[in-house]
Amino acid sequence: MQTFYHGFSNSTRETMDVAARGALLSLTITQATALMEKMASNQGWSEEELKPAREVEGCINSRR
């Protein structure tokens, strides 16, 4: 999650932290994933645009 988060621009990190009501990295993987899914659904992003996030999620899940 840290690698994914640090790949964001500064403004995106700020937005994610505000949405998390604190630090995004203080959330569990499940909570962070749910927050990003909710944000993505509210923005009308397509599945194709979410593909990189899903790939990261797959990497995270395979390391558990």
PQR file with spaces between the fields and no chain letter, atoms N, CA, C, O and H, PARSE charges and radii, in Angstrom:
ATOM       1  N    MET     1       0.829   -1.173    0.000 -0.4000 1.5000
ATOM       2  CA   MET     1       0.000    0.000    0.000 -0.0000 2.0000
ATOM       3  C    MET     1       0.880    1.246    0.000  0.5500 1.7000
ATOM       4  O    MET     1       0.554    2.239   -0.650 -0.5500 1.4000
ATOM       5  N    GLN     2       1.992    1.196    0.726 -0.4000 1.5000
ATOM       6  CA   GLN     2       2.872    2.357    0.764 -0.0000 2.0000
ATOM       7  C    GLN     2       3.425    2.690   -0.610  0.5500 1.7000
ATOM       8  O    GLN     2       3.475    3.859   -0.990 -0.5500 1.4000
ATOM       9  H    GLN     2       2.258    0.389    1.255  0.4000 1.0000
ATOM      10  N    THR     3       3.840    1.680   -1.357 -0.4000 1.5000
ATOM      11  CA   THR     3       4.365    1.911   -2.709 -0.0000 2.0000
ATOM      12  C    THR     3       3.295    2.530   -3.587  0.5500 1.7000
ATOM      13  O    THR     3       3.566    3.476   -4.327 -0.5500 1.4000
ATOM      14  H    THR     3       3.800    0.730   -1.048  0.4000 1.0000
ATOM      15  N    PHE     4       2.092    2.006   -3.511 -0.4000 1.5000
ATOM      16  CA   PHE     4       0.963    2.533   -4.281 -0.0000 2.0000
ATOM      17  C    PHE     4       0.698    3.986   -3.900  0.5500 1.7000
ATOM      18  O    PHE     4       0.561    4.839   -4.776 -0.5500 1.4000
ATOM      19  H    PHE     4       1.872    1.238   -2.910  0.4000 1.0000
ATOM      20  N    TYR     5       0.627    4.271   -2.617 -0.4000 1.5000
ATOM      21  CA   TYR     5       0.356    5.616   -2.108 -0.0000 2.0000
ATOM      22  C    TYR     5       1.436    6.607   -2.545  0.5500 1.7000
ATOM      23  O    TYR     5       1.126    7.721   -2.969 -0.5500 1.4000
ATOM      24  H    TYR     5       0.738    3.578   -1.905  0.4000 1.0000
ATOM      25  N    HIS     6       2.675    6.208   -2.444 -0.4000 1.5000
ATOM      26  CA   HIS     6       3.771    7.112   -2.789 -0.0000 2.0000
ATOM      27  C    HIS     6       3.880    7.334   -4.300  0.5500 1.7000
ATOM      28  O    HIS     6       4.625    8.208   -4.742 -0.5500 1.4000
ATOM      29  H    HIS     6       2.926    5.303   -2.099  0.4000 1.0000
ATOM      30  N    GLY     7       3.161    6.569   -5.078 -0.4000 1.5000
ATOM      31  CA   GLY     7       3.091    6.802   -6.518 -0.0000 2.0000
ATOM      32  C    GLY     7       2.120    7.909   -6.893  0.5500 1.7000
ATOM      33  O    GLY     7       2.120    8.378   -8.031 -0.5500 1.4000
ATOM      34  H    GLY     7       2.555    5.859   -4.719  0.4000 1.0000
ATOM      35  N    PHE     8       1.290    8.328   -5.942 -0.4000 1.5000
ATOM      36  CA   PHE     8       0.340    9.420   -6.185 -0.0000 2.0000
ATOM      37  C    PHE     8       1.070   10.756   -6.234  0.5500 1.7000
ATOM      38  O    PHE     8       2.149   10.905   -5.661 -0.5500 1.4000
ATOM      39  H    PHE     8       1.289    7.947   -5.018  0.4000 1.0000
ATOM      40  N    SER     9       0.475   11.722   -6.920 -0.4000 1.5000
ATOM      41  CA   SER     9       0.980   13.093   -6.853 -0.0000 2.0000
ATOM      42  C    SER     9       0.653   13.637   -5.465  0.5500 1.7000
ATOM      43  O    SER     9      -0.176   13.072   -4.753 -0.5500 1.4000
ATOM      44  H    SER     9      -0.402   11.601   -7.385  0.4000 1.0000
ATOM      45  N    ASN    10       1.300   14.726   -5.084 -0.4000 1.5000
ATOM      46  CA   ASN    10       1.043   15.314   -3.765 -0.0000 2.0000
ATOM      47  C    ASN    10      -0.428   15.671   -3.583  0.5500 1.7000
ATOM      48  O    ASN    10      -0.999   15.436   -2.518 -0.5500 1.4000
ATOM      49  H    ASN    10       1.973   15.185   -5.662  0.4000 1.0000
ATOM      50  N    SER    11      -1.042   16.240   -4.620 -0.4000 1.5000
ATOM      51  CA   SER    11      -2.449   16.633   -4.483 -0.0000 2.0000
ATOM      52  C    SER    11      -3.358   15.420   -4.341  0.5500 1.7000
ATOM      53  O    SER    11      -4.356   15.476   -3.622 -0.5500 1.4000
ATOM      54  H    SER    11      -0.578   16.431   -5.485  0.4000 1.0000
ATOM      55  N    THR    12      -3.025   14.323   -5.019 -0.4000 1.5000
ATOM      56  CA   THR    12      -3.823   13.101   -4.895 -0.0000 2.0000
ATOM      57  C    THR    12      -3.651   12.501   -3.508  0.5500 1.7000
ATOM      58  O    THR    12      -4.614   12.005   -2.924 -0.5500 1.4000
ATOM      59  H    THR    12      -2.214   14.277   -5.603  0.4000 1.0000
ATOM      60  N    ARG    13      -2.423   12.543   -2.969 -0.4000 1.5000
ATOM      61  CA   ARG    13      -2.202   12.046   -1.605 -0.0000 2.0000
ATOM      62  C    ARG    13      -3.049   12.837   -0.615  0.5500 1.7000
ATOM      63  O    ARG    13      -3.670   12.266    0.282 -0.5500 1.4000
ATOM      64  H    ARG    13      -1.641   12.946   -3.444  0.4000 1.0000
ATOM      65  N    GLU    14      -3.067   14.160   -0.787 -0.4000 1.5000
ATOM      66  CA   GLU    14      -3.864   15.007    0.106 -0.0000 2.0000
ATOM      67  C    GLU    14      -5.342   14.642    0.009  0.5500 1.7000
ATOM      68  O    GLU    14      -6.028   14.544    1.026 -0.5500 1.4000
ATOM      69  H    GLU    14      -2.563   14.624   -1.515  0.4000 1.0000
ATOM      70  N    THR    15      -5.827   14.444   -1.203 -0.4000 1.5000
ATOM      71  CA   THR    15      -7.232   14.081   -1.410 -0.0000 2.0000
ATOM      72  C    THR    15      -7.543   12.745   -0.751  0.5500 1.7000
ATOM      73  O    THR    15      -8.573   12.595   -0.093 -0.5500 1.4000
ATOM      74  H    THR    15      -5.270   14.523   -2.030  0.4000 1.0000
ATOM      75  N    MET    16      -6.654   11.778   -0.929 -0.4000 1.5000
ATOM      76  CA   MET    16      -6.868   10.457   -0.338 -0.0000 2.0000
ATOM      77  C    MET    16      -6.846   10.527    1.189  0.5500 1.7000
ATOM      78  O    MET    16      -7.642    9.860    1.850 -0.5500 1.4000
ATOM      79  H    MET    16      -5.817   11.900   -1.464  0.4000 1.0000
ATOM      80  N    ASP    17      -5.951   11.322    1.746 -0.4000 1.5000
ATOM      81  CA   ASP    17      -5.882   11.461    3.203 -0.0000 2.0000
ATOM      82  C    ASP    17      -7.133   12.132    3.759  0.5500 1.7000
ATOM      83  O    ASP    17      -7.642   11.737    4.807 -0.5500 1.4000
ATOM      84  H    ASP    17      -5.305   11.864    1.209  0.4000 1.0000
ATOM      85  N    VAL    18      -7.624   13.146    3.054 -0.4000 1.5000
ATOM      86  CA   VAL    18      -8.853   13.807    3.491 -0.0000 2.0000
ATOM      87  C    VAL    18     -10.017   12.821    3.432  0.5500 1.7000
ATOM      88  O    VAL    18     -10.822   12.749    4.361 -0.5500 1.4000
ATOM      89  H    VAL    18      -7.210   13.467    2.202  0.4000 1.0000
ATOM      90  N    ALA    19     -10.101   12.070    2.351 -0.4000 1.5000
ATOM      91  CA   ALA    19     -11.178   11.091    2.209 -0.0000 2.0000
ATOM      92  C    ALA    19     -11.100   10.015    3.291  0.5500 1.7000
ATOM      93  O    ALA    19     -12.122    9.485    3.728 -0.5500 1.4000
ATOM      94  H    ALA    19      -9.447   12.129    1.597  0.4000 1.0000
ATOM      95  N    ALA    20      -9.872    9.699    3.719 -0.4000 1.5000
ATOM      96  CA   ALA    20      -9.672    8.684    4.762 -0.0000 2.0000
ATOM      97  C    ALA    20      -9.895    9.264    6.159  0.5500 1.7000
ATOM      98  O    ALA    20      -9.835    8.547    7.157 -0.5500 1.4000
ATOM      99  H    ALA    20      -9.042   10.130    3.365  0.4000 1.0000
ATOM     100  N    ARG    21     -10.151   10.567    6.214 -0.4000 1.5000
ATOM     101  CA   ARG    21     -10.325   11.273    7.497 -0.0000 2.0000
ATOM     102  C    ARG    21      -9.099   11.112    8.381  0.5500 1.7000
ATOM     103  O    ARG    21      -9.202   10.864    9.583 -0.5500 1.4000
ATOM     104  H    ARG    21     -10.199   11.150    5.403  0.4000 1.0000
ATOM     105  N    GLY    22      -7.961   11.256    7.768 -0.4000 1.5000
ATOM     106  CA   GLY    22      -6.675   11.121    8.449 -0.0000 2.0000
ATOM     107  C    GLY    22      -5.657   10.690    7.421  0.5500 1.7000
ATOM     108  O    GLY    22      -5.603   11.245    6.324 -0.5500 1.4000
ATOM     109  H    GLY    22      -7.878   11.457    6.792  0.4000 1.0000
ATOM     110  N    ALA    23      -4.868    9.729    7.757 -0.4000 1.5000
ATOM     111  CA   ALA    23      -3.864    9.211    6.822 -0.0000 2.0000
ATOM     112  C    ALA    23      -4.381    7.944    6.158  0.5500 1.7000
ATOM     113  O    ALA    23      -4.803    7.008    6.836 -0.5500 1.4000
ATOM     114  H    ALA    23      -4.911    9.278    8.648  0.4000 1.0000
ATOM     115  N    LEU    24      -4.348    7.919    4.847 -0.4000 1.5000
ATOM     116  CA   LEU    24      -4.780    6.722    4.120 -0.0000 2.0000
ATOM     117  C    LEU    24      -4.004    5.503    4.599  0.5500 1.7000
ATOM     118  O    LEU    24      -4.562    4.413    4.724 -0.5500 1.4000
ATOM     119  H    LEU    24      -4.006    8.680    4.296  0.4000 1.0000
ATOM     120  N    LEU    25      -2.723    5.690    4.864 -0.4000 1.5000
ATOM     121  CA   LEU    25      -1.897    4.555    5.284 -0.0000 2.0000
ATOM     122  C    LEU    25      -2.216    4.046    6.677  0.5500 1.7000
ATOM     123  O    LEU    25      -1.697    3.009    7.090 -0.5500 1.4000
ATOM     124  H    LEU    25      -2.269    6.576    4.762  0.4000 1.0000
ATOM     125  N    SER    26      -3.067    4.764    7.411 -0.4000 1.5000
ATOM     126  CA   SER    26      -3.476    4.270    8.729 -0.0000 2.0000
ATOM     127  C    SER    26      -4.640    3.284    8.616  0.5500 1.7000
ATOM     128  O    SER    26      -4.994    2.621    9.591 -0.5500 1.4000
ATOM     129  H    SER    26      -3.489    5.606    7.076  0.4000 1.0000
ATOM     130  N    LEU    27      -5.231    3.190    7.426 -0.4000 1.5000
ATOM     131  CA   LEU    27      -6.329    2.249    7.203 -0.0000 2.0000
ATOM     132  C    LEU    27      -5.781    0.855    6.930  0.5500 1.7000
ATOM     133  O    LEU    27      -4.633    0.694    6.514 -0.5500 1.4000
ATOM     134  H    LEU    27      -4.943    3.729    6.634  0.4000 1.0000
ATOM     135  N    THR    28      -6.605   -0.130    7.166 -0.4000 1.5000
ATOM     136  CA   THR    28      -6.236   -1.490    6.768 -0.0000 2.0000
ATOM     137  C    THR    28      -6.340   -1.576    5.255  0.5500 1.7000
ATOM     138  O    THR    28      -6.933   -0.705    4.619 -0.5500 1.4000
ATOM     139  H    THR    28      -7.537    0.001    7.504  0.4000 1.0000
ATOM     140  N    ILE    29      -5.767   -2.621    4.678 -0.4000 1.5000
ATOM     141  CA   ILE    29      -5.854   -2.823    3.230 -0.0000 2.0000
ATOM     142  C    ILE    29      -7.326   -2.894    2.809  0.5500 1.7000
ATOM     143  O    ILE    29      -7.708   -2.314    1.792 -0.5500 1.4000
ATOM     144  H    ILE    29      -5.286   -3.329    5.195  0.4000 1.0000
ATOM     145  N    THR    30      -8.130   -3.586    3.568 -0.4000 1.5000
ATOM     146  CA   THR    30      -9.556   -3.725    3.257 -0.0000 2.0000
ATOM     147  C    THR    30     -10.250   -2.368    3.278  0.5500 1.7000
ATOM     148  O    THR    30     -11.021   -2.046    2.374 -0.5500 1.4000
ATOM     149  H    THR    30      -7.820   -4.058    4.393  0.4000 1.0000
ATOM     150  N    GLN    31      -9.976   -1.576    4.307 -0.4000 1.5000
ATOM     151  CA   GLN    31     -10.595   -0.249    4.413 -0.0000 2.0000
ATOM     152  C    GLN    31     -10.130    0.665    3.274  0.5500 1.7000
ATOM     153  O    GLN    31     -10.939    1.375    2.677 -0.5500 1.4000
ATOM     154  H    GLN    31      -9.350   -1.837    5.042  0.4000 1.0000
ATOM     155  N    ALA    32      -8.842    0.646    2.980 -0.4000 1.5000
ATOM     156  CA   ALA    32      -8.302    1.497    1.917 -0.0000 2.0000
ATOM     157  C    ALA    32      -8.874    1.102    0.560  0.5500 1.7000
ATOM     158  O    ALA    32      -9.223    1.960   -0.250 -0.5500 1.4000
ATOM     159  H    ALA    32      -8.185    0.069    3.466  0.4000 1.0000
ATOM     160  N    THR    33      -8.966   -0.197    0.321 -0.4000 1.5000
ATOM     161  CA   THR    33      -9.529   -0.681   -0.939 -0.0000 2.0000
ATOM     162  C    THR    33     -10.989   -0.258   -1.063  0.5500 1.7000
ATOM     163  O    THR    33     -11.417    0.189   -2.127 -0.5500 1.4000
ATOM     164  H    THR    33      -8.683   -0.894    0.980  0.4000 1.0000
ATOM     165  N    ALA    34     -11.749   -0.395    0.007 -0.4000 1.5000
ATOM     166  CA   ALA    34     -13.163    0.005   -0.014 -0.0000 2.0000
ATOM     167  C    ALA    34     -13.295    1.501   -0.276  0.5500 1.7000
ATOM     168  O    ALA    34     -14.170    1.923   -1.033 -0.5500 1.4000
ATOM     169  H    ALA    34     -11.402   -0.758    0.872  0.4000 1.0000
ATOM     170  N    LEU    35     -12.438    2.299    0.339 -0.4000 1.5000
ATOM     171  CA   LEU    35     -12.477    3.748    0.121 -0.0000 2.0000
ATOM     172  C    LEU    35     -12.178    4.080   -1.335  0.5500 1.7000
ATOM     173  O    LEU    35     -12.876    4.896   -1.938 -0.5500 1.4000
ATOM     174  H    LEU    35     -11.727    1.956    0.954  0.4000 1.0000
ATOM     175  N    MET    36     -11.157    3.463   -1.901 -0.4000 1.5000
ATOM     176  CA   MET    36     -10.807    3.736   -3.304 -0.0000 2.0000
ATOM     177  C    MET    36     -11.904    3.272   -4.251  0.5500 1.7000
ATOM     178  O    MET    36     -12.190    3.934   -5.249 -0.5500 1.4000
ATOM     179  H    MET    36     -10.590    2.800   -1.412  0.4000 1.0000
ATOM     180  N    GLU    37     -12.517    2.135   -3.939 -0.4000 1.5000
ATOM     181  CA   GLU    37     -13.636    1.654   -4.765 -0.0000 2.0000
ATOM     182  C    GLU    37     -14.787    2.659   -4.728  0.5500 1.7000
ATOM     183  O    GLU    37     -15.387    2.964   -5.758 -0.5500 1.4000
ATOM     184  H    GLU    37     -12.285    1.598   -3.128  0.4000 1.0000
ATOM     185  N    LYS    38     -15.087    3.168   -3.535 -0.4000 1.5000
ATOM     186  CA   LYS    38     -16.164    4.138   -3.388 -0.0000 2.0000
ATOM     187  C    LYS    38     -15.844    5.420   -4.152  0.5500 1.7000
ATOM     188  O    LYS    38     -16.701    5.960   -4.850 -0.5500 1.4000
ATOM     189  H    LYS    38     -14.599    2.920   -2.698  0.4000 1.0000
ATOM     190  N    MET    39     -14.614    5.903   -4.019 -0.4000 1.5000
ATOM     191  CA   MET    39     -14.208    7.110   -4.725 -0.0000 2.0000
ATOM     192  C    MET    39     -14.285    6.902   -6.238  0.5500 1.7000
ATOM     193  O    MET    39     -14.751    7.776   -6.969 -0.5500 1.4000
ATOM     194  H    MET    39     -13.918    5.464   -3.452  0.4000 1.0000
ATOM     195  N    ALA    40     -13.828    5.750   -6.694 -0.4000 1.5000
ATOM     196  CA   ALA    40     -13.845    5.462   -8.125 -0.0000 2.0000
ATOM     197  C    ALA    40     -15.271    5.395   -8.662  0.5500 1.7000
ATOM     198  O    ALA    40     -15.547    5.887   -9.757 -0.5500 1.4000
ATOM     199  H    ALA    40     -13.449    5.040   -6.100  0.4000 1.0000
ATOM     200  N    SER    41     -16.175    4.791   -7.900 -0.4000 1.5000
ATOM     201  CA   SER    41     -17.560    4.676   -8.370 -0.0000 2.0000
ATOM     202  C    SER    41     -18.232    6.040   -8.414  0.5500 1.7000
ATOM     203  O    SER    41     -19.103    6.276   -9.252 -0.5500 1.4000
ATOM     204  H    SER    41     -15.951    4.391   -7.011  0.4000 1.0000
ATOM     205  N    ASN    42     -17.838    6.932   -7.527 -0.4000 1.5000
ATOM     206  CA   ASN    42     -18.404    8.283   -7.520 -0.0000 2.0000
ATOM     207  C    ASN    42     -17.859    9.140   -8.644  0.5500 1.7000
ATOM     208  O    ASN    42     -18.489   10.126   -9.029 -0.5500 1.4000
ATOM     209  H    ASN    42     -17.131    6.740   -6.846  0.4000 1.0000
ATOM     210  N    GLN    43     -16.699    8.784   -9.180 -0.4000 1.5000
ATOM     211  CA   GLN    43     -16.077    9.557  -10.248 -0.0000 2.0000
ATOM     212  C    GLN    43     -16.470    9.040  -11.626  0.5500 1.7000
ATOM     213  O    GLN    43     -16.172    9.674  -12.639 -0.5500 1.4000
ATOM     214  H    GLN    43     -16.188    7.984   -8.867  0.4000 1.0000
ATOM     215  N    GLY    44     -17.125    7.913  -11.665 -0.4000 1.5000
ATOM     216  CA   GLY    44     -17.521    7.343  -12.945 -0.0000 2.0000
ATOM     217  C    GLY    44     -16.350    6.790  -13.741  0.5500 1.7000
ATOM     218  O    GLY    44     -16.398    6.750  -14.970 -0.5500 1.4000
ATOM     219  H    GLY    44     -17.367    7.398  -10.843  0.4000 1.0000
ATOM     220  N    TRP    45     -15.281    6.355  -13.038 -0.4000 1.5000
ATOM     221  CA   TRP    45     -14.140    5.776  -13.729 -0.0000 2.0000
ATOM     222  C    TRP    45     -14.529    4.434  -14.311  0.5500 1.7000
ATOM     223  O    TRP    45     -15.342    3.705  -13.742 -0.5500 1.4000
ATOM     224  H    TRP    45     -15.242    6.387  -12.040  0.4000 1.0000
ATOM     225  N    SER    46     -13.943    4.119  -15.445 -0.4000 1.5000
ATOM     226  CA   SER    46     -14.244    2.845  -16.089 -0.0000 2.0000
ATOM     227  C    SER    46     -13.397    1.735  -15.485  0.5500 1.7000
ATOM     228  O    SER    46     -12.423    1.995  -14.778 -0.5500 1.4000
ATOM     229  H    SER    46     -13.283    4.711  -15.908  0.4000 1.0000
ATOM     230  N    GLU    47     -13.773    0.510  -15.768 -0.4000 1.5000
ATOM     231  CA   GLU    47     -13.006   -0.643  -15.304 -0.0000 2.0000
ATOM     232  C    GLU    47     -11.581   -0.582  -15.859  0.5500 1.7000
ATOM     233  O    GLU    47     -10.636   -0.974  -15.174 -0.5500 1.4000
ATOM     234  H    GLU    47     -14.564    0.299  -16.342  0.4000 1.0000
ATOM     235  N    GLU    48     -11.419   -0.100  -17.078 -0.4000 1.5000
ATOM     236  CA   GLU    48     -10.092   -0.003  -17.692 -0.0000 2.0000
ATOM     237  C    GLU    48      -9.201    0.952  -16.906  0.5500 1.7000
ATOM     238  O    GLU    48      -8.008    0.696  -16.743 -0.5500 1.4000
ATOM     239  H    GLU    48     -12.186    0.218  -17.635  0.4000 1.0000
ATOM     240  N    GLU    49      -9.771    2.047  -16.421 -0.4000 1.5000
ATOM     241  CA   GLU    49      -9.001    3.013  -15.642 -0.0000 2.0000
ATOM     242  C    GLU    49      -8.649    2.462  -14.255  0.5500 1.7000
ATOM     243  O    GLU    49      -7.670    2.896  -13.647 -0.5500 1.4000
ATOM     244  H    GLU    49     -10.740    2.255  -16.554  0.4000 1.0000
ATOM     245  N    LEU    50      -9.433    1.518  -13.760 -0.4000 1.5000
ATOM     246  CA   LEU    50      -9.170    0.911  -12.456 -0.0000 2.0000
ATOM     247  C    LEU    50      -8.208   -0.266  -12.538  0.5500 1.7000
ATOM     248  O    LEU    50      -7.766   -0.775  -11.508 -0.5500 1.4000
ATOM     249  H    LEU    50     -10.228    1.166  -14.254  0.4000 1.0000
ATOM     250  N    LYS    51      -7.883   -0.701  -13.740 -0.4000 1.5000
ATOM     251  CA   LYS    51      -7.045   -1.884  -13.914 -0.0000 2.0000
ATOM     252  C    LYS    51      -5.719   -1.797  -13.150  0.5500 1.7000
ATOM     253  O    LYS    51      -5.358   -2.771  -12.489 -0.5500 1.4000
ATOM     254  H    LYS    51      -8.242   -0.288  -14.577  0.4000 1.0000
ATOM     255  N    PRO    52      -4.966   -0.672  -13.204 -0.5600 1.5000
ATOM     256  CA   PRO    52      -3.712   -0.623  -12.439  0.2800 2.0000
ATOM     257  C    PRO    52      -3.923   -0.837  -10.939  0.5500 1.7000
ATOM     258  O    PRO    52      -3.115   -1.504  -10.292 -0.5500 1.4000
ATOM     259  N    ALA    53      -4.992   -0.282  -10.385 -0.4000 1.5000
ATOM     260  CA   ALA    53      -5.267   -0.464   -8.947 -0.0000 2.0000
ATOM     261  C    ALA    53      -5.591   -1.921   -8.652  0.5500 1.7000
ATOM     262  O    ALA    53      -5.193   -2.439   -7.609 -0.5500 1.4000
ATOM     263  H    ALA    53      -5.648    0.260  -10.910  0.4000 1.0000
ATOM     264  N    ARG    54      -6.293   -2.578   -9.535 -0.4000 1.5000
ATOM     265  CA   ARG    54      -6.626   -3.990   -9.335 -0.0000 2.0000
ATOM     266  C    ARG    54      -5.359   -4.857   -9.401  0.5500 1.7000
ATOM     267  O    ARG    54      -5.249   -5.853   -8.687 -0.5500 1.4000
ATOM     268  H    ARG    54      -6.616   -2.157  -10.382  0.4000 1.0000
ATOM     269  N    GLU    55      -4.407   -4.474  -10.258 -0.4000 1.5000
ATOM     270  CA   GLU    55      -3.151   -5.216  -10.342 -0.0000 2.0000
ATOM     271  C    GLU    55      -2.367   -5.075   -9.039  0.5500 1.7000
ATOM     272  O    GLU    55      -1.790   -6.048   -8.554 -0.5500 1.4000
ATOM     273  H    GLU    55      -4.496   -3.664  -10.838  0.4000 1.0000
ATOM     274  N    VAL    56      -2.343   -3.874   -8.474 -0.4000 1.5000
ATOM     275  CA   VAL    56      -1.675   -3.652   -7.193 -0.0000 2.0000
ATOM     276  C    VAL    56      -2.356   -4.476   -6.114  0.5500 1.7000
ATOM     277  O    VAL    56      -1.691   -5.094   -5.283 -0.5500 1.4000
ATOM     278  H    VAL    56      -2.812   -3.083   -8.868  0.4000 1.0000
ATOM     279  N    GLU    57      -3.680   -4.482   -6.127 -0.4000 1.5000
ATOM     280  CA   GLU    57      -4.429   -5.255   -5.138 -0.0000 2.0000
ATOM     281  C    GLU    57      -4.064   -6.730   -5.235  0.5500 1.7000
ATOM     282  O    GLU    57      -3.911   -7.400   -4.214 -0.5500 1.4000
ATOM     283  H    GLU    57      -4.220   -3.980   -6.803  0.4000 1.0000
ATOM     284  N    GLY    58      -3.924   -7.241   -6.458 -0.4000 1.5000
ATOM     285  CA   GLY    58      -3.545   -8.639   -6.644 -0.0000 2.0000
ATOM     286  C    GLY    58      -2.168   -8.930   -6.078  0.5500 1.7000
ATOM     287  O    GLY    58      -1.948   -9.993   -5.497 -0.5500 1.4000
ATOM     288  H    GLY    58      -4.048   -6.697   -7.288  0.4000 1.0000
ATOM     289  N    CYS    59      -1.238   -7.999   -6.240 -0.4000 1.5000
ATOM     290  CA   CYS    59       0.108   -8.168   -5.678 -0.0000 2.0000
ATOM     291  C    CYS    59       0.063   -8.171   -4.171  0.5500 1.7000
ATOM     292  O    CYS    59       0.741   -8.974   -3.531 -0.5500 1.4000
ATOM     293  H    CYS    59      -1.416   -7.136   -6.712  0.4000 1.0000
ATOM     294  N    ILE    60      -0.726   -7.287   -3.595 -0.4000 1.5000
ATOM     295  CA   ILE    60      -0.832   -7.196   -2.142 -0.0000 2.0000
ATOM     296  C    ILE    60      -1.425   -8.484   -1.588  0.5500 1.7000
ATOM     297  O    ILE    60      -0.926   -9.035   -0.608 -0.5500 1.4000
ATOM     298  H    ILE    60      -1.277   -6.634   -4.116  0.4000 1.0000
ATOM     299  N    ASN    61      -2.494   -8.960   -2.221 -0.4000 1.5000
ATOM     300  CA   ASN    61      -3.152  -10.177   -1.744 -0.0000 2.0000
ATOM     301  C    ASN    61      -2.263  -11.403   -1.875  0.5500 1.7000
ATOM     302  O    ASN    61      -2.349  -12.314   -1.051 -0.5500 1.4000
ATOM     303  H    ASN    61      -2.900   -8.512   -3.018  0.4000 1.0000
ATOM     304  N    SER    62      -1.410  -11.444   -2.895 -0.4000 1.5000
ATOM     305  CA   SER    62      -0.546  -12.608   -3.079 -0.0000 2.0000
ATOM     306  C    SER    62       0.579  -12.652   -2.050  0.5500 1.7000
ATOM     307  O    SER    62       1.177  -13.707   -1.838 -0.5500 1.4000
ATOM     308  H    SER    62      -1.340  -10.704   -3.564  0.4000 1.0000
ATOM     309  N    ARG    63       0.877  -11.520   -1.408 -0.4000 1.5000
ATOM     310  CA   ARG    63       1.945  -11.471   -0.398 -0.0000 2.0000
ATOM     311  C    ARG    63       1.459  -11.805    0.989  0.5500 1.7000
ATOM     312  O    ARG    63       2.269  -11.946    1.906 -0.5500 1.4000
ATOM     313  H    ARG    63       0.392  -10.663   -1.580  0.4000 1.0000
ATOM     314  N    ARG    64       0.162  -11.936    1.170 -0.4000 1.5000
ATOM     315  CA   ARG    64      -0.383  -12.225    2.502 -0.0000 2.0000
ATOM     316  C    ARG    64      -0.117  -13.630    2.916  0.5500 1.7000
ATOM     317  O    ARG    64      -0.509  -14.036    4.011 -0.5500 1.4000
ATOM     318  H    ARG    64      -0.495  -11.822    0.426  0.4000 1.0000
